[in-house]
Amino acid sequence: MEDLNKSIYIKKLLFFILLLKFTWIMLLIIKIFIQKYTNGNNLQILEYIENITHGIYNISIGLLLIYLYNHLTKERVCISGRVKNYLYSYGILMIIGNIINMIHTDN
């Protein structure tokens, strides 16, 4: 694993995660204004986009955990040992859970 400070992949992933979270917060603010100042009839599409954005955010966090705490490398990233394996596994479970949730809610 290359140095995390020099890794272009980690920088792009962190920027993407930050952009997703900012977008999700903006959608929540827009939703609150629509509910407060209009009758709120057209909220379905906004809620759908909000849910998709949040799902992609969670999957991205899972990818970040997998990238940072890959148990196949011996390098220490803040932690090592069993906790590193747990965080790696948690990242995999986050991705699987969110993909299943997205498939289930579309049906």
Beta strands, then each sheet from edge to edge (+ up, - down):
end
